[in-house]
């Protein structure tokens, strides 16, 4: 321990000689600011925090970490919900929030080049007057950073029609885990290294410049809020909408408990007594939107109230409750765990019923908020961390929900990433050989295992096999199809 401490102290002194004085934080009180991301259930105080202002500074910091053999973790705005930016007590936390430049806007080619600390919504605000926008829109889009969106392959309410971050990034300048500055481009021949990097949760390097694709603003947008007496009715409406061949820009659902939280937090004025509300947004050519809305009105005939936004202000009012849902539950619960499982749309009714049974069995409330169109569940598992055993019961319920997703042919994550929170569930979804094969990619980028170690995978493997379960040679290595470093 003493040895590790002295190494970190020496590294901190080297960092101070490299960066401006206010860009290196070692004060124990100030370090507490960075001890968790948006998932506050997991906490660790970083050994030292640096706030570089340029890509070259990021590269130099990473090279120093390599020289000293010290792990490093990248962090953007800290809004992640899987503990992906959880720092290391023996390592360096590299915070990119100072890198907030919109470097280029190229409307003829529908592209923008931005630094990683630029917030998601800032891109749309920069091009809205010209009739363009950036499509991925996580609920935290006002504060989440593009660098973090790239790391987690974030989606958002409109991912049903427009896809995730990976569908909207054309190139990334990255600092590799050994400190080199390289560019990964969608047009590069050979392996899709950009696709591998996006969603790698900081384990393959740090994005320092990102080229994103811009979309033309649609001719027409219609936003509808449908209130149902039960969540089952809402689920049936979702299936009917998709079954009718309608692909909304967004289709979101909230249950009664999530509505209660939103009302307490932002007074969104959703219809009283609703067991579920469905928010559907249609966009595209005016004639197409008009036709789809006529179908939607008929499909949602079971709704006891149907609201249609007349203008942008009313549209924002409808979205207000949904966009605030994650933070809003803090008004009705001292603590909570956000989950992010995915199931086929047809499995939604059965999975939601099973979640309700788990809630009652363990005495843990669960508020359901989800991207209904693609079956991406965001159950909010509520508990009182001052109550003995409540946190453990919440963990049990949270894990059981992920098991339900796997059992129904889904996934343990849709857009929040695996991080530290769900790494132990990876073995329930993937075999040992699957995980080892994934780790071969990680080891190719980061043979020293210094880039965000302890995240995504249940144990560090292949790069030295420590501590790892596997004792023999990986089959791909043995066959000569891959190299173990």
FIDREN-777478 format. One record per residue (C-alpha): x, y, z; residue in one letter. Coordinates in steps of 0.25 Angstrom, whole numbers. Each point is the difference from the previous one (the first is absolute). Layout:
BEGIN
+-------+-------+-------+--------+
|     X |     Y |     Z | badren |
+-------+-------+-------+--------+
|     X |     Y |     Z |      a |
...
+-------+-------+-------+--------+
END
This chain:
BEGIN
+-------+-------+-------+--------+
|     X |     Y |     Z | badren |
+-------+-------+-------+--------+
|     0 |     0 |     0 |      x |
|    11 |    10 |     4 |      x |
|     7 |    -4 |   -13 |      x |
|   -12 |     3 |    -8 |      x |
|    -2 |    13 |     7 |      x |
|    14 |     5 |    -3 |      x |
|    -2 |    -3 |   -14 |      x |
|   -13 |     8 |    -1 |      x |
|     7 |    11 |     7 |      x |
|    11 |     0 |   -10 |      x |
|    -9 |     0 |   -11 |      x |
|    -8 |    11 |     5 |      x |
|    12 |     9 |     1 |      x |
|     3 |    -4 |   -15 |      x |
|   -14 |     4 |    -3 |      x |
|     1 |    13 |     6 |      x |
|    12 |     3 |    -8 |      x |
|    -8 |    -4 |   -13 |      x |
|   -13 |     8 |     3 |      x |
|    -4 |    13 |     5 |      x |
|    -1 |     0 |    16 |      x |
|   -15 |     1 |     0 |      x |
|    -1 |   -12 |    -9 |      x |
|     5 |   -10 |    10 |      x |
|    -8 |    -3 |    12 |      x |
|     6 |    -8 |    12 |      x |
|    -8 |     6 |    11 |      x |
|    -8 |   -11 |     7 |      x |
|   -12 |     9 |     2 |      x |
|     0 |     4 |   -15 |      x |
|     2 |   -14 |    -4 |      x |
|   -13 |    -4 |     6 |      x |
|    -7 |     8 |   -11 |      x |
|     4 |   -11 |   -10 |      x |
|    -2 |   -13 |     9 |      x |
|   -12 |    -5 |    -9 |      x |
|    -8 |     3 |   -13 |      x |
|   -15 |     1 |    -1 |      x |
|    -1 |   -14 |     7 |      x |
|     3 |     4 |    14 |      x |
|    -1 |   -14 |     6 |      x |
|    14 |    -2 |    -4 |      x |
|    11 |     9 |     6 |      x |
|    15 |     1 |     0 |      x |
|     9 |    12 |     2 |      x |
|    10 |     2 |   -11 |      x |
|    15 |     0 |     3 |      x |
|     1 |    13 |    -8 |      x |
|    -8 |     8 |   -10 |      x |
|     5 |     7 |   -13 |      x |
|    -8 |    10 |    -9 |      x |
|     8 |     1 |   -13 |      x |
|    -4 |    10 |   -10 |      x |
|     5 |    -6 |   -13 |      x |
|     2 |   -13 |    -6 |      x |
|    15 |     1 |     1 |      x |
|    -1 |     2 |    15 |      x |
|    -9 |   -13 |     1 |      x |
|    10 |    -8 |    -8 |      x |
|    12 |     5 |     9 |      x |
|    -8 |    -4 |    13 |      x |
|    -3 |   -13 |    -6 |      x |
|    15 |    -2 |    -3 |      x |
|     4 |     4 |    14 |      x |
|   -10 |   -11 |     5 |      x |
|     6 |   -10 |    -9 |      x |
|    14 |     4 |     5 |      x |
|    -4 |    -2 |    15 |      x |
|    -9 |   -12 |    -3 |      x |
|   -12 |     8 |     6 |      x |
|   -14 |    -3 |    -4 |      x |
|    -9 |    11 |    -6 |      x |
|   -15 |     3 |    -2 |      x |
|    -6 |    10 |    -9 |      x |
|   -12 |     8 |     4 |      x |
|    -9 |    10 |    -7 |      x |
|   -11 |     7 |     7 |      x |
|    -2 |   -12 |    10 |      x |
|   -15 |    -3 |    -4 |      x |
|     3 |   -15 |    -3 |      x |
|    -9 |   -10 |     7 |      x |
|     8 |   -12 |     0 |      x |
|    12 |     4 |     8 |      x |
|     8 |     1 |   -13 |      x |
|     8 |    12 |     5 |      x |
|     2 |    -5 |    14 |      x |
|    14 |     4 |     4 |      x |
|    12 |    -8 |     5 |      x |
|     5 |     3 |    14 |      x |
|    14 |    -3 |    -5 |      x |
|    -2 |     7 |   -14 |      x |
|    -2 |    12 |    -8 |      x |
|   -13 |     5 |    -4 |      x |
|     0 |     8 |   -13 |      x |
|   -11 |    10 |    -1 |      x |
|    -3 |     6 |   -14 |      x |
|   -10 |    10 |     4 |      x |
|     9 |    12 |    -3 |      x |
|     1 |    -5 |   -15 |      x |
|   -13 |     7 |    -4 |      x |
|     3 |     5 |   -14 |      x |
|    -9 |    -1 |   -12 |      x |
|    12 |     0 |   -10 |      x |
|    -8 |    -1 |   -13 |      x |
|   -14 |     0 |    -6 |      x |
|     0 |    -5 |   -14 |      x |
|   -15 |     1 |    -4 |      x |
|     2 |    -4 |   -15 |      x |
|     5 |   -13 |     4 |      x |
|    -9 |    -1 |    13 |      x |
|    12 |    -1 |    10 |      x |
|     5 |     7 |    12 |      x |
|    13 |    -2 |     7 |      x |
|     0 |     1 |    15 |      x |
|     8 |    -2 |    12 |      x |
|    -4 |   -11 |    10 |      x |
|    -5 |    10 |    11 |      x |
|   -10 |     6 |    -9 |      x |
|   -14 |    -3 |     5 |      x |
|   -10 |    -8 |    -8 |      x |
|   -10 |    11 |    -1 |      x |
|    10 |    11 |    -4 |      x |
|     2 |    -6 |   -14 |      x |
|   -14 |     1 |    -3 |      x |
|     0 |    14 |     6 |      x |
|    11 |     4 |    -9 |      x |
|    -7 |    -4 |   -13 |      x |
|   -15 |     1 |     3 |      x |
|    -1 |    13 |    -7 |      x |
|     5 |    -6 |   -13 |      x |
|   -10 |   -11 |     1 |      x |
|     9 |   -11 |     5 |      x |
|     1 |    -8 |    13 |      x |
|     8 |   -11 |     6 |      x |
|   -10 |   -12 |     2 |      x |
|     5 |    -9 |    12 |      x |
|    -7 |     6 |    12 |      x |
|     3 |    -6 |    14 |      x |
|    -9 |     5 |    11 |      x |
|    12 |     7 |     5 |      x |
|     3 |     7 |   -13 |      x |
|     0 |    14 |     6 |      x |
|    13 |    -4 |     9 |      x |
|     5 |   -14 |    -6 |      x |
|    13 |     2 |    -8 |      x |
|     2 |    -6 |   -14 |      x |
|    13 |    -7 |     5 |      x |
|    -8 |    -8 |    10 |      x |
|   -11 |    -2 |   -11 |      x |
|    11 |    -7 |    -9 |      x |
|     5 |    -8 |    12 |      x |
|   -14 |    -5 |     3 |      x |
|    -6 |     0 |   -14 |      x |
|   -11 |     7 |     6 |      x |
|   -14 |     0 |    -6 |      x |
|   -12 |     8 |     5 |      x |
|   -15 |     2 |    -3 |      x |
|     2 |     1 |   -15 |      x |
|     9 |   -12 |    -2 |      x |
|   -11 |    -9 |    -5 |      x |
|    -1 |     8 |   -13 |      x |
|    14 |     6 |     0 |      x |
|     9 |   -10 |     7 |      x |
|    11 |     2 |    10 |      x |
|    13 |     8 |     1 |      x |
|     7 |   -10 |    -9 |      x |
|    -9 |     3 |   -11 |      x |
|     3 |    15 |     0 |      x |
|    16 |     1 |     2 |      x |
|     8 |     0 |   -12 |      x |
|    14 |     1 |     6 |      x |
|     7 |     1 |    13 |      x |
|    14 |     5 |     4 |      x |
|     4 |    -8 |    12 |      x |
|    11 |    -2 |    10 |      x |
|     4 |   -14 |     0 |      x |
|     3 |    -7 |    14 |      x |
|    15 |     1 |    -3 |      x |
|    -2 |    15 |    -3 |      x |
|     1 |     1 |   -15 |      x |
|   -10 |    10 |    -7 |      x |
|    -7 |    -7 |   -12 |      x |
|   -12 |     2 |    -8 |      x |
|   -11 |   -11 |    -3 |      x |
|    -8 |     3 |   -12 |      x |
|   -13 |    -6 |    -5 |      x |
|     6 |    -1 |   -14 |      x |
|    13 |    -7 |     5 |      x |
|     2 |   -13 |    -8 |      x |
|     1 |   -13 |     8 |      x |
|    -5 |    -2 |    14 |      x |
|   -11 |     9 |     6 |      x |
|     9 |     5 |    11 |      x |
|    -9 |    12 |     1 |      x |
|   -12 |    -9 |     3 |      x |
|     8 |    -8 |    10 |      x |
|     4 |    13 |     7 |      x |
|   -14 |     6 |     1 |      x |
|    -7 |    -7 |    12 |      x |
|    14 |    -5 |     6 |      x |
|    -3 |     8 |    13 |      x |
|    14 |     6 |     1 |      x |
|     7 |   -14 |    -1 |      x |
|     6 |     3 |   -14 |      x |
|     5 |    14 |     1 |      x |
|    -5 |    14 |     2 |      x |
|    -8 |     8 |   -11 |      x |
|     6 |    14 |    -1 |      x |
|    -7 |     5 |   -13 |      x |
|   -13 |    -5 |    -6 |      x |
|    -6 |     2 |   -14 |      x |
|   -15 |    -2 |     1 |      x |
|   -11 |    -1 |   -10 |      x |
|   -11 |    11 |    -1 |      x |
|   -14 |    -3 |    -4 |      x |
|    -9 |    10 |    -7 |      x |
|   -12 |     4 |     9 |      x |
|   -13 |    -7 |    -5 |      x |
|   -11 |     7 |    -7 |      x |
|   -10 |    -3 |    10 |      x |
|     0 |    -5 |    15 |      x |
|   -12 |    -5 |     8 |      x |
|     1 |    -4 |    14 |      x |
|   -11 |    -7 |     7 |      x |
|    -2 |    -4 |    15 |      x |
|   -10 |   -12 |     2 |      x |
|    -4 |    -3 |    14 |      x |
|    -5 |   -14 |     3 |      x |
|    -6 |    -6 |    13 |      x |
|    10 |   -11 |     0 |      x |
|    14 |    -3 |    -5 |      x |
|    -5 |   -13 |    -7 |      x |
|    -9 |     9 |    -9 |      x |
|    12 |     9 |    -3 |      x |
|     8 |   -12 |    -4 |      x |
|   -11 |    -5 |    -9 |      x |
|     0 |    13 |    -7 |      x |
|    15 |     0 |    -2 |      x |
|    -1 |   -14 |    -7 |      x |
|   -11 |     5 |    -8 |      x |
|     7 |    13 |    -5 |      x |
|    12 |    -8 |    -4 |      x |
|    -8 |   -11 |    -6 |      x |
|    -8 |    10 |    -9 |      x |
|    14 |     3 |    -6 |      x |
|     1 |    14 |     7 |      x |
|    15 |     3 |     4 |      x |
|    -2 |    12 |     9 |      x |
|    12 |     9 |     3 |      x |
|    -2 |    -4 |    14 |      x |
|   -10 |    -8 |     8 |      x |
|     2 |     1 |    16 |      x |
|    -8 |    -6 |    11 |      x |
|     0 |     4 |    15 |      x |
|    -8 |    -8 |    11 |      x |
|    -8 |     6 |    12 |      x |
|    12 |     1 |     9 |      x |
|     9 |     7 |   -10 |      x |
|   -11 |    10 |    -3 |      x |
|    -1 |     2 |    15 |      x |
|    14 |     3 |     1 |      x |
|     0 |     9 |   -12 |      x |
|   -12 |     8 |     5 |      x |
|     7 |     2 |    13 |      x |
|    13 |     5 |    -7 |      x |
|    -4 |     9 |   -11 |      x |
|   -16 |     0 |     1 |      x |
|    -1 |    -5 |   -15 |      x |
|   -16 |    -1 |     2 |      x |
|    -2 |   -13 |    -7 |      x |
|   -14 |    -5 |     1 |      x |
|    -5 |    -3 |    14 |      x |
|    -2 |   -15 |     3 |      x |
|     8 |    -5 |   -11 |      x |
|     6 |   -14 |     2 |      x |
|     9 |     2 |   -12 |      x |
|     3 |    11 |   -10 |      x |
|     5 |    -2 |   -14 |      x |
|     8 |    11 |    -7 |      x |
|     0 |    -1 |   -15 |      x |
|     7 |     9 |    -9 |      x |
|    -2 |    -1 |   -15 |      x |
|     9 |     8 |   -10 |      x |
|     3 |     1 |   -15 |      x |
|    -7 |     5 |   -12 |      x |
|   -13 |     7 |     4 |      x |
|    -9 |    -9 |    -8 |      x |
|     6 |   -13 |     6 |      x |
|    -1 |     6 |    14 |      x |
|   -14 |     3 |    -2 |      x |
|    -3 |   -14 |    -5 |      x |
|     7 |    -6 |    12 |      x |
|    -7 |     9 |    10 |      x |
|   -13 |    -5 |    -5 |      x |
|     4 |   -14 |     2 |      x |
|     5 |     3 |    13 |      x |
|   -12 |     6 |     5 |      x |
|    -8 |   -12 |    -4 |      x |
|    10 |   -10 |     7 |      x |
|     0 |     8 |    13 |      x |
|   -15 |     0 |     1 |      x |
|     1 |    -7 |    14 |      x |
|     7 |    13 |     5 |      x |
|    -9 |     8 |    10 |      x |
|     7 |    13 |    -5 |      x |
|     8 |     3 |   -12 |      x |
|     8 |    13 |    -1 |      x |
|     6 |     5 |   -12 |      x |
|    11 |    11 |     1 |      x |
|    -4 |    13 |    -8 |      x |
|    14 |     6 |    -1 |      x |
|    14 |    -2 |     5 |      x |
|    -3 |     5 |    14 |      x |
|   -11 |   -10 |     2 |      x |
|     9 |   -11 |    -6 |      x |
|    10 |     4 |    11 |      x |
|   -10 |    -1 |    11 |      x |
|    -4 |   -14 |    -4 |      x |
|    15 |    -4 |     0 |      x |
|     3 |     7 |    13 |      x |
|    -5 |   -12 |     9 |      x |
|     7 |   -10 |    -8 |      x |
|    13 |     7 |    -2 |      x |
|     1 |     2 |    15 |      x |
|    -4 |   -14 |     5 |      x |
|    13 |    -5 |     4 |      x |
|     3 |    12 |     9 |      x |
|   -14 |     2 |     4 |      x |
|    -1 |   -13 |     8 |      x |
|     9 |     7 |    10 |      x |
|   -12 |     7 |     5 |      x |
|    -7 |   -13 |     4 |      x |
|    12 |    -9 |     4 |      x |
|    13 |     3 |     8 |      x |
|     8 |    -9 |    -9 |      x |
|    -3 |    -8 |   -13 |      x |
|     7 |    -9 |   -10 |      x |
|    -2 |     2 |   -15 |      x |
|     0 |   -12 |    -9 |      x |
|     0 |    -1 |   -15 |      x |
|    -4 |   -14 |    -5 |      x |
|    -6 |    -3 |   -14 |      x |
|   -11 |   -10 |    -4 |      x |
|    -7 |    -3 |   -13 |      x |
|   -13 |    10 |     0 |      x |
|    -9 |   -12 |     0 |      x |
|     6 |    -4 |    14 |      x |
|    -3 |    13 |     6 |      x |
|   -13 |    -4 |     7 |      x |
|     5 |   -13 |     6 |      x |
|    13 |     7 |     5 |      x |
|    -7 |    12 |     6 |      x |
|    -9 |   -10 |     7 |      x |
|    12 |    -7 |     5 |      x |
|     6 |    13 |     5 |      x |
|   -12 |     3 |     8 |      x |
|     0 |   -13 |     7 |      x |
|    15 |     2 |     3 |      x |
|    -3 |    13 |     6 |      x |
|   -11 |    -5 |     9 |      x |
|     8 |   -13 |     4 |      x |
|    12 |     9 |     5 |      x |
|    -7 |    12 |     5 |      x |
|     7 |     9 |   -10 |      x |
|    -7 |    10 |    -9 |      x |
|     3 |     0 |   -15 |      x |
|    -3 |    12 |    -9 |      x |
|     0 |    -4 |   -15 |      x |
|     4 |    10 |   -10 |      x |
|     4 |    -6 |   -14 |      x |
|     2 |     2 |   -15 |      x |
|   -12 |    -9 |    -3 |      x |
|     2 |     0 |   -15 |      x |
|    13 |    -9 |     1 |      x |
|    -3 |    -6 |    14 |      x |
|    11 |     7 |     7 |      x |
|    -4 |     0 |    15 |      x |
|     5 |    10 |    10 |      x |
|    -6 |    -5 |    13 |      x |
|     4 |     9 |    12 |      x |
|     1 |    -9 |    12 |      x |
|    -3 |     9 |    12 |      x |
|     5 |    -2 |    14 |      x |
|     4 |     7 |    13 |      x |
|    15 |    -2 |     2 |      x |
|    -2 |     4 |    15 |      x |
|    -8 |   -13 |     2 |      x |
|     8 |   -12 |     3 |      x |
|     0 |   -10 |   -11 |      x |
|    -8 |     9 |    -9 |      x |
|    12 |     2 |   -10 |      x |
|     2 |   -15 |     0 |      x |
|   -14 |    -3 |    -4 |      x |
|     0 |    10 |   -10 |      x |
|    13 |    -6 |    -6 |      x |
|    -8 |   -14 |    -1 |      x |
|   -12 |     6 |    -7 |      x |
|    10 |     8 |    -9 |      x |
|     7 |   -13 |    -4 |      x |
|   -13 |    -8 |    -1 |      x |
|    -5 |    10 |   -10 |      x |
|    13 |    -2 |    -9 |      x |
|    -2 |   -15 |     1 |      x |
|   -15 |     2 |    -5 |      x |
|     6 |     8 |   -12 |      x |
|    10 |   -11 |    -3 |      x |
|   -11 |   -11 |     2 |      x |
|    -9 |     7 |   -10 |      x |
|    11 |     1 |   -11 |      x |
|     4 |    14 |     3 |      x |
|    13 |     7 |     6 |      x |
|     5 |     5 |    13 |      x |
|     2 |    14 |    -6 |      x |
|    -6 |     8 |   -11 |      x |
|     8 |    14 |     1 |      x |
|     5 |     2 |    14 |      x |
|    12 |    -9 |    -2 |      x |
|     5 |   -11 |     9 |      x |
|    10 |     7 |     8 |      x |
|     3 |    -5 |    14 |      x |
|   -15 |    -2 |     4 |      x |
|    -3 |   -11 |   -10 |      x |
|    13 |    -7 |    -3 |      x |
|    -3 |   -11 |     9 |      x |
|   -13 |    -3 |    -8 |      x |
|     9 |    -2 |   -13 |      x |
|     2 |   -15 |     3 |      x |
|   -15 |    -2 |     0 |      x |
|    -1 |     5 |   -14 |      x |
|    13 |    -4 |    -6 |      x |
|     9 |   -13 |     1 |      x |
|    14 |     0 |     5 |      x |
|     5 |    -1 |   -15 |      x |
|    -9 |    12 |    -4 |      x |
|     6 |     9 |    11 |      x |
|    14 |    -5 |    -3 |      x |
|    -2 |     4 |   -15 |      x |
|    -5 |    14 |     4 |      x |
|    12 |     1 |     9 |      x |
|    10 |    -3 |   -12 |      x |
|    -5 |    14 |    -6 |      x |
|     2 |     7 |    13 |      x |
|    14 |    -6 |     2 |      x |
|     4 |     4 |   -15 |      x |
|    -3 |    14 |     4 |      x |
|     5 |     0 |    14 |      x |
|    10 |   -11 |     3 |      x |
|     3 |     6 |    14 |      x |
|   -14 |     0 |     4 |      x |
|     1 |    15 |     5 |      x |
|   -13 |     6 |    -7 |      x |
|   -12 |     0 |     9 |      x |
|     4 |   -14 |     6 |      x |
|   -11 |    -8 |     8 |      x |
|   -11 |     5 |    -9 |      x |
|    -9 |    -8 |   -10 |      x |
|     6 |   -14 |     2 |      x |
|    -1 |    -8 |    13 |      x |
|    15 |    -2 |     1 |      x |
|    12 |     5 |    -7 |      x |
|     4 |   -11 |    -9 |      x |
|    10 |    -4 |   -11 |      x |
|     9 |    12 |     2 |      x |
|     9 |    -8 |     9 |      x |
|   -12 |    -9 |     5 |      x |
|    -1 |     7 |    14 |      x |
|    -8 |    -4 |     7 |      x |
|    -9 |    -7 |   -11 |      x |
|    -7 |   -13 |     1 |      x |
|     6 |    -6 |   -13 |      x |
|    13 |    -7 |     2 |      x |
|     3 |    -6 |   -14 |      x |
|     2 |     7 |   -13 |      x |
|   -12 |     7 |    -7 |      x |
|    -5 |    -8 |   -12 |      x |
|     2 |    11 |    -9 |      x |
|    14 |     2 |     4 |      x |
|     3 |   -15 |    -1 |      x |
|    -6 |     0 |   -14 |      x |
|     9 |    12 |    -4 |      x |
|   -12 |     9 |    -3 |      x |
|     4 |     9 |    11 |      x |
|    12 |     5 |     8 |      x |
|     0 |     0 |    15 |      x |
|     9 |    12 |     5 |      x |
+-------+-------+-------+--------+
END
